[in-house]
Structures are given as C-alpha cells and as structure tokens.
Amino acid sequence: MNVSIEQNDNNVALIGELNRHTVPSLTVKDILPFYQQSSCQLDLAKVTEVDTAGLAWLLLVIEKAHAKNCQINFTNLPQDMVKLAQLSAVDTLFTA
C-alpha cells in the first residue's frame, strides 16, 4: 500500500494506490512547487487503485491549484476514478 509522487517541470505523476490507506501520507505540500506554474499536468497512468478518499484528495488538489491560478490537466485517468467522479457528479472537474 504505497503512493508516491514524481515531479519534473510542470508534470506530476502519481504512482501506486490512491486510497484511504495511502491518502493520509500525502499532503498538498507534496506538490506545492507544481502550483507555481500557470498550467500543470497530473498523470494518473500508474495509479493502480483509487477510492473515494483518493478522489477527495484530488479534489483538494484542484481547489488549491485554482487558488494559485494554476490550471490542472489530468491525463490517463483510471476507469475506476472516472466512475467514482461520475457517481459523485464531479467528473467535469477532471476534463480539459
């Protein structure tokens, strides 16, 4: 049960499980330098599991980015996350 963040320039990749077990180990500060850009890309290709806690953390990331005038573009959304976002009526926040 791990999640890690890889960051270079304005690209960030989440790797591993993004769920109630791993989200407590993440903070928005983990990707704070990412918000210094006017736009950023968050790649979820290597996310192997996501639940509502992971979705909630991503919504917090969106909120913090918006406050810093940073536009986040999500790529490679896991199908499970898309379904959770649709069920929660927040799927439009994850589209370009």
C-alpha positions as MATLAB code, in Angstrom:
seq = 'MNVSIEQNDNNVALIGELNRHTVPSLTVKDILPFYQQSSCQLDLAKVTEVDTAGLAWLLLVIEKAHAKNCQINFTNLPQDMVKLAQLSAVDTLFTA';
ca = [
       0.000    0.000    0.000;
       2.094    2.861   -1.305;
       1.645    6.039   -3.228;
       4.411    8.281   -4.463;
       4.731   11.463   -6.445;
       7.208   12.065   -9.256;
       7.603   15.637  -10.375;
       9.542   17.343  -13.141;
       8.892   20.814  -14.511;
       5.130   21.186  -14.801;
       4.408   17.450  -14.893;
       3.466   15.366  -11.886;
       2.812   11.628  -11.848;
       1.056    9.765   -9.067;
       2.230    6.183   -8.679;
       0.583    3.408   -6.687;
      -2.623    3.190   -4.701;
      -4.607    6.356   -4.035;
      -6.990    5.222   -1.314;
      -7.960    5.636    2.331;
      -4.798    3.834    3.418;
      -2.363    5.973    1.418;
      -4.006    9.411    1.263;
      -3.086   10.266    4.890;
       0.584   10.061    3.882;
       0.073   12.711    1.185;
      -0.137   16.432    1.699;
      -0.885   19.196   -0.719;
       2.603   20.488    0.168;
       3.982   17.413   -1.617;
       3.090   19.054   -4.909;
       3.261   22.716   -3.861;
       6.067   23.631   -6.316;
       3.784   22.292   -9.029;
       1.362   25.165   -8.357;
       3.947   27.765   -9.334;
       3.143   27.089  -12.993;
       0.158   28.610  -14.799;
      -0.764   25.133  -16.026;
       0.275   21.684  -14.935;
      -0.262   18.105  -15.959;
      -1.160   15.391  -13.468;
      -0.594   11.914  -14.893;
      -2.514    9.095  -13.232;
      -1.371    6.291  -15.560;
       0.440    4.461  -12.762;
      -2.346    4.712  -10.194;
      -3.295    1.111   -9.506;
      -6.251    1.666   -7.183;
      -8.460    4.616   -6.256;
     -11.344    5.053   -3.838;
     -13.414    7.971   -2.560;
     -10.588    9.142   -0.287;
      -8.308    9.353   -3.322;
     -10.972   11.230   -5.252;
     -11.410   13.651   -2.334;
      -7.646   14.268   -2.210;
      -7.614   15.055   -5.929;
     -10.494   17.494   -5.409;
      -8.394   19.212   -2.734;
      -5.502   19.407   -5.197;
      -7.843   21.027   -7.750;
      -9.068   23.524   -5.144;
      -5.532   24.504   -4.094;
      -4.407   24.817   -7.714;
      -7.384   27.032   -8.518;
      -6.497   29.286   -5.561;
      -2.987   29.664   -7.031;
      -4.333   30.304  -10.574;
      -2.882   27.030  -11.825;
      -4.865   25.068  -14.414;
      -4.541   21.306  -13.875;
      -4.872   18.922  -16.791;
      -5.400   15.297  -15.837;
      -4.111   12.539  -18.084;
      -4.579    8.780  -18.067;
      -7.449    8.746  -15.591;
      -8.073    5.255  -14.210;
     -11.505    3.955  -15.185;
     -12.415    3.403  -11.521;
     -11.719    7.061  -10.799;
     -13.817    8.175  -13.751;
     -16.717    6.085  -12.435;
     -16.361    7.479   -8.906;
     -16.207   11.031  -10.250;
     -19.327   10.438  -12.337;
     -21.208    8.968   -9.361;
     -20.172   11.986   -7.295;
     -21.125   14.418  -10.093;
     -17.608   15.911  -10.168;
     -16.405   14.303  -13.401;
     -16.406   17.655  -15.232;
     -13.590   18.824  -12.942;
     -11.310   16.182  -14.428;
     -11.808   17.037  -18.098;
      -9.876   19.559  -20.135;
];
